[in-house]
Amino acid sequence: MTNLILGLILFLAPHAVRIFADGWRTRTIARVGEGPWKGIHSLISIAGFVLLVWGYGEARLASAVLYNPPPFTYSVTSVLMLFAFVLVAAAYVPGNHIKAALGHPMLAGVKLWAFAHLLANGRLADVILLGVFLAWAVVDFIAARRRDRAAGITYATGRVMRTAVTVAAGAGVWVTFILGLHRWLIGVPPFI
């Protein structure tokens, strides 16, 4: 469990700097430059991600069961993941309606991913991993929207074709996961 928690801290700490220390972040980038800042941010995040994946793998094997989700929650989670993948795709396809409406669809996708998986996973390691990600994404989404309002940022109106590309991209990744990638990566079929 220690490696999972350390991994979560290492991975999410750099991603939480804008929430809790945006002024310090801005001053540091001005002092060291954007390239070195991104490099350090990336190295810490990668180390944290590797540690949390490893830590989750070992913690999950010996983790206490907090609740036993009913079998139908696997299907509910799988369907919710379609929307989560579309939200993540919306972060990368410029000029879509989803990004125009939410501003930060990646964070919305992470929230939905974590919530959906909490429905179907009741071990302590699952609750720690998914609960921490859900809490971080909720707080970061609120902070990001607040920063947008303070800075007067508005998002361009989306275009139908770009929104269609966004939905198709998200759905395509979802289908890939449904058809076997989830089982190959995680060891569990999405629909049981």
Order of alpha helices (4+ residues) and beta strands (2+ residues): alpha-alpha-alpha-alpha-alpha-alpha-alpha-alpha-alpha
